[in-house]
Amino acid sequence: MQLRDALDDYKRHAGDGTRFPGERRTVSGRFSGGDGRLVHVGDDGELRDFGYPLTGRTGLVRSRIGLAVGDEVAWLDEAETTQRYVGDTALVETVHETPRATVTRHDVTLGDAHLTRASVEFGEEASGGDGTTGGDAAGPEDASLVVYARFAPDGRDDRVGQLRYDDAVEVYHADEHDFLASATGFADLRGQLPATFPELLADDPTDLPRDRDGDRYEEERLSGEVIADVPFADGVATVATLLTDRAETDREAARERLDELFADLDSVDALADAAADSLPAVPESAPARDSVVADLRVLSLLSSPSGLRIAGPDFDPYYEHSGGYGYTWFRDDAEISGFLLGAADAVGVDLDDWHARSARMYVATQRPDGSWPHRVWPRDGALAPGWANARIEDGPDVDYQADQTGSVVAYLARARATGIDVDGLDATLVAALAGLDRTLEPDGRPVVCQNAWEDSAGRFTHTAATFLEAYSELGRRGEGLAVDALDDPDAVPGADALPEDLVAHARDRAREVYDALDDLWVPERGCYAVRETLDGGIDDRLDSATLALAAAHRSYDAVGPVDDERLDRLVSHVETVVDGLSHETDDIAGLIRYEGDGWRRADQLSEKVWTVSTAWGANACAELAALLAAHDDPRAAEMVERARDLLSHVSPGGSLCEPTTYLPEQFFDDGTPDSATPLGWPHAIRLATVALLDDELPQFADRAAADDD
């Protein structure tokens, strides 16, 4: 998103009660991708690239497509439009009903290329009354597809140039060279300068593209904006964009790639087959199959070739209303990895490559002190802008999110036990164990640090839960781990204090954390506090992040076990948090994030509902049900019912699941979705909860069916 676009959106939405001006929202429309590049196909048909964090290439920042008949252009974003995914793929079908004709588009992103295939069907009025015009069944002979595209190579909208060819145009700055090509060539091609200073300063937004200006000769070549007339052939016009780095792909190779794409993908079936290759196959027998397909599609879309994922499409790159979303947080990413690892076999999907890629990148991005940084660029693991890098900077470590390290350790321990074998994995776990120890206080709880929501500091229950889970997973799955896995133990802070028996040590640490959680129990509310504050007080608000205790205790039960008093407290805690954070209006139902949450409320007076909190509630109830069932506790049945109820809100057809199948991060009370869409974390939680209920708690399915009857 360029600043010009942000200012344009600001003009259009300033003062809106549920839209934050200056953003490039993705709460409507669908994405195509799955192998690096990420292209948003708006519900009006506009194309925009969101894949910079995944590939390092900016590509399309704005576009518009129209149908020209003679001198008249019907812009497709002004037409009545419907949109869907084709089957299980990321091929997007968009149907535009213009006054003259129906235009059916199929958009697919394959690697660094994106293809748009448009077919046109004219009505009787446009074709002379009998559906034909002189034997041309496709429609008027002078019809063409008008494509307006603005590229920002290397993220620039200045110092940009164009090279013209018969069937393509190359837009470049320095390293990034972007191509727009047509299978049928161009009937006309022209450039256009970006919005001028007077247009930017005007009160009203500027409609683009403008009409041709013969006095501005430089605009034909010195900008990233092009307007092309693309002829139809047998009622079909196909255009493609390709993003390249000049050091990797020269222009001859780029043009050959485009020619091959046009030749190989000359039908809708061919596009669908190609799109299917980027997603894992889901068997027909999978539980809640539509939901599983949607979750895997989203997680594939948000993944870089390295295996790391962005949290969500970055709708606010100027940090006007948020801190950005197009980065990898190790908390979110490792939690997603763990959910996928636990669910893959249950839903019958082969994700071994995904598991290995994730493990490999976690090994590569670990810091020397055993921790992981705040957030990184997913394409290569390089440090990304953030505000919680205290372990890298000088000074106190308060601005550090220790739960991220706990989440990564828990995943890597599980992955290792399932046979995921990547170089350096054992050394990474040993260093991480030393790092966990160094951030565990003598009282058995983690140090003062930032919370999961990144908006306060203290000693959090959620952080303790991630430590409990990490130590427990090392204690139950760490056989064979030894300090000598480290090339140089002296280079890892705290490694010299690790005992010879690391598995026994991890179990001892897990028991310490387990016992220390008693310090955060609030009997008056029947729940665990959100945190101990910096002054030593207890913050007893309800917080959905504390629901992580359920899964953590299930891990601990394998090395503990969990005693009856703790089971009672867990049941009370989960019920109190779920009931206390539940929020329902005429349009939505789900869980708010925590009591007193004031973020992104806009004109709304109360806290907003979050999909991650709602999905977390469903998963916590299911995890607790499994733990109770293992102890022959009859309360398991009630927890399963709670899990299914919460899951229904974020499942297809639920009030928090958009018709696109996406889970936005948040919702206003009137049902308006907001913030990052789709957000990967709740999709992974939803997938894991579906798998857990079907695979480990099937004995309660009959009761649920009987209750429904």
Protein Blocks (a to p, Z undefined) as FASTA:
>chain_A
ZZklmmmmmmmmgoiakbcehiacfkgccdeeheopacdddfkopacdfklmmnopnbja
bdcddddehjbccdfklpccddddehjbfbdcdddddfkbccddddddehjbccdddddd
ddfklnoonopaehianbcfkbccdddddddehhiaghiacdddfkbccddfklpccddd
dfkbpfbdcddddddfklmmpmbdcdddddddfklmmlmmnccbdcdddddeehiacddd
ddddfklocfklmmmmmmmmmmmmmcfklmmmmmmmmpccddfklghkllmmmmmmmmmm
mpcfkopacfbdcfblnommbgbjabccfklmmmmmmmmmmmmmmnopafklmmmmmmmm
mmmmpcfkopacfbdcfklopacddfblmkmmgcdfklccfklmmmmmmmmmmmmmnopa
cehklmmmmmmmmmmmmmccfkopacddddfkopagcddfklmmmmmmmmmmmmmmmgoi
afklpmblmlpghklmpcfblmlmmmmmmmmmmmmmmmmpcfknopacfbdcfkopacfb
dcfklmmmmmmmmmmmmmmmccfklmmmmmmmmmmmmmmmgccdfkbgcddfbehiaghk
lmafbdcddfklmmmmmmmmmmmmmmmmmnopaklmmmmmmmmmmmmmmgghiaklcfkl
pacfbdcfkopaehjdddfklmmmmmmmmmmmmmmmmmmmmmmmmmmZZ
